[in-house]
Amino acid sequence: MDLEKEMQLRSEIVASQKIQADYLKWKLITVAALSAVALGINPSIKQAVYLLCVVPLCCFYTDLLSLHSMIRVVTIGNFLKKEGCKYEEYIDEIRQQKATPLKFENYALICSSVFFNLIPVIYGLVQIISFKSTLTGISFIISGLVGVMLTIFLVIRIGKFVSDINK
């Protein structure tokens, strides 16, 4: 492969990684905004608290987009490795040793989703424990647990995609 094509692919990797980091920031901003409106801006609006049930969907959507960018990076990296790129061969050796420093962004993505999905669960438990509303509490708990399950689903599916790409 000529150097110009390799540089174009490297540029696409860098751009995808920047986009992936932006998705992580937007997830934080979205969850913070939804939580602020739901829990504190105007306590007289009782229905605003139901915005917490949207948090898991926002996490799922941003994770899906972010992991799509990650798959693009993995695909390009594998292509470059097969073309004889020394750097990609080196990275593959590190991955084989399970000592890769390249997973921290994915850990941040997944752990933040699990944490954010627990916000509605905690709120629902508080509703039930304080005897305010069992039905409302259950709806929040279900919303949060569905979010956790969606995160687990994404991790499993993306792991399968990545292993298929690495074959």
C-alpha positions as CSV (number, residue, x, y, z in Angstrom):
1,M,0.0,0.0,0.0
2,D,1.3,3.4,-0.8
3,L,2.1,5.9,2.0
4,E,-0.6,8.4,0.9
5,K,-3.4,5.8,1.3
6,E,-2.0,4.7,4.7
7,M,-2.0,8.3,5.9
8,Q,-5.6,8.8,4.8
9,L,-6.6,5.7,6.7
10,R,-4.7,6.9,9.8
11,S,-6.4,10.3,9.5
12,E,-9.8,8.5,9.5
13,I,-8.8,6.6,12.6
14,V,-7.9,9.8,14.4
15,A,-11.1,11.4,13.3
16,S,-13.1,8.4,14.5
17,Q,-11.4,8.5,17.9
18,K,-12.2,12.2,18.3
19,I,-15.8,11.5,17.4
20,Q,-15.9,8.7,19.9
21,A,-14.6,11.0,22.7
22,D,-17.2,13.6,21.7
23,Y,-19.9,11.1,22.1
24,L,-18.7,10.4,25.6
25,K,-18.9,14.1,26.4
26,W,-22.3,14.5,24.9
27,K,-23.6,11.5,26.9
28,L,-22.5,13.3,30.1
29,I,-24.0,16.6,29.0
30,T,-27.3,14.9,28.0
31,V,-27.6,12.9,31.2
32,A,-26.7,16.0,33.3
33,A,-29.3,18.1,31.5
34,L,-32.1,15.5,31.8
35,S,-31.3,14.9,35.5
36,A,-31.2,18.6,36.3
37,V,-34.6,19.2,34.6
38,A,-36.1,16.0,36.2
39,L,-34.9,16.6,39.7
40,G,-34.5,20.2,40.4
41,I,-35.3,23.1,38.1
42,N,-39.0,23.4,39.0
43,P,-40.2,21.1,41.8
44,S,-43.8,22.1,41.1
45,I,-43.8,20.2,37.8
46,K,-44.3,16.6,39.0
47,Q,-44.1,15.0,35.6
48,A,-40.6,16.3,34.9
49,V,-39.2,13.6,37.1
50,Y,-40.2,11.0,34.4
51,L,-37.4,12.4,32.2
52,L,-35.1,10.2,34.3
53,C,-36.7,7.3,32.4
54,V,-35.2,8.7,29.2
55,V,-31.6,8.5,30.6
56,P,-31.1,4.8,29.6
57,L,-32.3,5.5,26.0
58,C,-29.8,8.4,25.7
59,C,-27.0,6.2,27.0
60,F,-27.9,3.4,24.6
61,Y,-28.0,5.8,21.6
62,T,-24.7,7.5,22.3
63,D,-23.0,4.2,23.1
64,L,-24.3,2.7,19.8
65,L,-22.9,5.6,17.9
66,S,-19.6,5.6,19.8
67,L,-19.1,1.8,19.4
68,H,-19.9,2.1,15.7
69,S,-16.9,4.5,15.5
70,M,-14.8,2.0,17.4
71,I,-15.7,-0.7,14.9
72,R,-14.6,1.5,12.1
73,V,-11.2,2.1,13.9
74,V,-10.8,-1.7,14.4
75,T,-11.6,-2.4,10.8
76,I,-9.1,0.1,9.5
77,G,-6.5,-1.1,11.9
78,N,-7.0,-4.7,10.8
79,F,-6.7,-3.7,7.2
80,L,-3.5,-1.8,7.8
81,K,-2.1,-4.8,9.8
82,K,-2.8,-7.2,6.9
83,E,-1.1,-4.7,4.5
84,G,2.1,-5.0,6.7
85,C,1.9,-1.9,8.8
86,K,4.4,-2.4,11.6
87,Y,2.5,-0.2,14.1
88,E,-0.7,-2.2,13.7
89,E,1.3,-5.5,14.0
90,Y,2.8,-4.1,17.3
91,I,-0.6,-3.1,18.6
92,D,-1.9,-6.6,17.8
93,E,1.0,-8.2,19.7
94,I,0.0,-6.1,22.7
95,R,-3.6,-7.1,22.4
96,Q,-2.6,-10.7,22.3
97,Q,-0.9,-10.2,25.7
98,K,-4.1,-8.7,27.1
99,A,-2.1,-5.7,28.2
100,T,-3.7,-3.2,25.9
101,P,-3.8,0.4,27.0
102,L,-6.4,1.1,24.3
103,K,-9.5,-0.1,26.2
104,F,-9.8,2.7,28.7
105,E,-12.2,4.7,26.6
106,N,-14.4,1.7,26.1
107,Y,-14.4,1.1,29.9
108,A,-15.3,4.7,30.4
109,L,-18.2,4.4,27.9
110,I,-19.6,1.2,29.4
111,C,-19.1,2.0,33.1
112,S,-20.6,5.5,32.7
113,S,-23.7,3.9,31.0
114,V,-24.1,1.4,33.9
115,F,-23.7,4.2,36.4
116,F,-26.1,6.5,34.6
117,N,-28.6,3.7,34.2
118,L,-28.6,3.2,37.9
119,I,-29.9,6.7,38.5
120,P,-33.5,5.8,37.7
121,V,-33.1,2.6,39.6
122,I,-32.0,4.4,42.7
123,Y,-34.7,7.0,42.3
124,G,-37.3,4.2,42.0
125,L,-36.0,2.5,45.1
126,V,-36.3,5.8,47.0
127,Q,-39.9,6.1,45.8
128,I,-40.7,2.6,47.0
129,I,-38.8,2.8,50.4
130,S,-40.3,6.2,51.3
131,F,-43.8,4.8,50.5
132,K,-44.4,7.7,48.0
133,S,-45.4,5.6,45.0
134,T,-44.8,2.0,44.4
135,L,-46.0,2.0,40.8
136,T,-43.8,5.0,39.9
137,G,-40.8,3.4,41.7
138,I,-41.2,0.2,39.7
139,S,-41.4,2.1,36.4
140,F,-38.1,3.9,37.2
141,I,-36.5,0.6,38.3
142,I,-37.6,-1.1,35.1
143,S,-36.3,1.8,33.0
144,G,-32.9,1.6,34.6
145,L,-32.6,-2.1,34.4
146,V,-33.6,-2.1,30.7
147,G,-30.8,0.4,30.2
148,V,-28.3,-1.9,31.9
149,M,-29.5,-4.8,29.8
150,L,-29.1,-2.7,26.6
151,T,-25.6,-1.9,27.7
152,I,-24.8,-5.5,28.2
153,F,-26.4,-6.4,24.8
154,L,-24.2,-3.8,23.1
155,V,-21.0,-5.0,24.8
156,I,-21.8,-8.6,23.7
157,R,-22.7,-7.7,20.1
158,I,-19.8,-5.3,19.6
159,G,-17.4,-7.9,21.1
160,K,-18.7,-10.4,18.5
161,F,-18.3,-7.9,15.7
162,V,-14.7,-7.1,16.7
163,S,-13.8,-10.8,17.0
164,D,-15.3,-11.4,13.6
165,I,-13.3,-8.6,12.1
166,N,-10.1,-9.9,13.8
167,K,-10.5,-13.3,12.1
